[in-house]
Amino acid sequence: MSEDGDRRQYRITVIPERCKGCGFCVEFCRRNVLRYSVELNSKGYRPIYADNNDECNGCDICAMICPDFAISVVSESDSRAEVESPENG
């Protein structure tokens, strides 16, 4: 992050049906971005959701530690570039 506050934005995506709510990601997130949902998925678990993507620094620890591969972290600028790419259109 530069001195003027310019920093990349990241988006955390959780696939609720894969998540069993083990909480590893919640415990290891230093920015406290992730929370337990109050709703249950079809397996009866309370999946995780990203409560505040603005605080995410893109460290990807949540995705790496998830035993169910339910989490992905994407840079907002990377995801916009994919959509705007002439190869995709």
C-alpha positions as CSV (number, residue, x, y, z in Angstrom):
1,M,0.0,0.0,0.0
2,S,1.4,3.4,-0.9
3,E,1.5,6.5,1.4
4,D,-1.5,8.1,-0.2
5,G,-3.8,5.3,0.8
6,D,-4.0,3.7,-2.7
7,R,-4.6,0.0,-2.1
8,R,-6.0,-2.9,-4.1
9,Q,-9.5,-4.0,-3.4
10,Y,-10.3,-7.7,-2.9
11,R,-13.5,-9.8,-3.0
12,I,-13.9,-12.9,-0.9
13,T,-16.3,-15.4,-2.4
14,V,-17.6,-18.3,-0.3
15,I,-19.5,-21.2,-1.8
16,P,-22.1,-21.8,1.0
17,E,-22.9,-25.4,0.0
18,R,-19.3,-26.4,0.3
19,C,-18.7,-24.7,3.7
20,K,-19.2,-26.7,6.8
21,G,-18.6,-23.8,9.1
22,C,-15.4,-25.2,10.7
23,G,-14.3,-21.6,11.5
24,F,-10.6,-22.0,10.5
25,C,-10.9,-19.0,8.2
26,V,-12.6,-16.9,10.8
27,E,-9.9,-17.7,13.4
28,F,-7.0,-17.0,11.0
29,C,-8.3,-13.8,9.4
30,R,-6.3,-11.0,10.9
31,R,-8.7,-8.4,9.5
32,N,-11.8,-10.0,10.9
33,V,-13.5,-9.9,7.5
34,L,-15.3,-13.3,7.8
35,R,-18.4,-14.1,9.9
36,Y,-20.7,-17.0,10.5
37,S,-24.1,-16.8,8.8
38,V,-27.2,-17.1,10.8
39,E,-28.8,-19.2,8.1
40,L,-28.1,-22.9,7.5
41,N,-27.0,-24.4,4.2
42,S,-28.6,-27.6,2.9
43,K,-26.2,-29.8,5.0
44,G,-27.3,-28.0,8.2
45,Y,-24.1,-26.0,8.7
46,R,-23.8,-22.2,9.3
47,P,-21.5,-21.2,6.4
48,I,-19.1,-18.3,6.5
49,Y,-19.6,-15.0,4.6
50,A,-17.5,-12.0,4.0
51,D,-18.8,-9.2,6.2
52,N,-16.5,-6.4,5.1
53,N,-14.5,-7.0,1.9
54,D,-13.1,-3.4,2.2
55,E,-10.9,-4.6,5.0
56,C,-9.5,-7.6,3.1
57,N,-5.8,-7.3,2.2
58,G,-5.8,-10.2,-0.2
59,C,-3.5,-12.4,1.9
60,D,-5.5,-15.5,0.8
61,I,-5.0,-17.3,4.1
62,C,-8.7,-18.0,4.4
63,A,-8.7,-19.8,1.0
64,M,-5.5,-21.7,1.7
65,I,-6.7,-23.0,5.1
66,C,-10.2,-24.0,4.0
67,P,-10.4,-27.8,4.0
68,D,-13.4,-27.7,1.7
69,F,-12.1,-25.4,-0.9
70,A,-15.1,-23.1,-0.4
71,I,-13.3,-19.8,-0.4
72,S,-11.7,-17.8,-3.1
73,V,-10.0,-14.3,-3.0
74,V,-9.9,-12.2,-6.1
75,S,-8.5,-8.8,-6.7
76,E,-11.3,-6.5,-7.9
77,S,-9.0,-5.0,-10.6
78,D,-8.2,-8.5,-11.9
79,S,-11.8,-9.5,-12.0
80,R,-12.7,-6.3,-13.9
81,A,-9.9,-6.9,-16.4
82,E,-11.3,-10.4,-17.1
83,V,-14.7,-9.0,-17.9
84,E,-13.3,-6.1,-20.1
85,S,-10.8,-8.3,-21.9
86,P,-11.4,-8.5,-25.7
87,E,-10.7,-12.2,-25.5
88,N,-13.9,-12.7,-23.4
89,G,-16.2,-10.8,-25.6
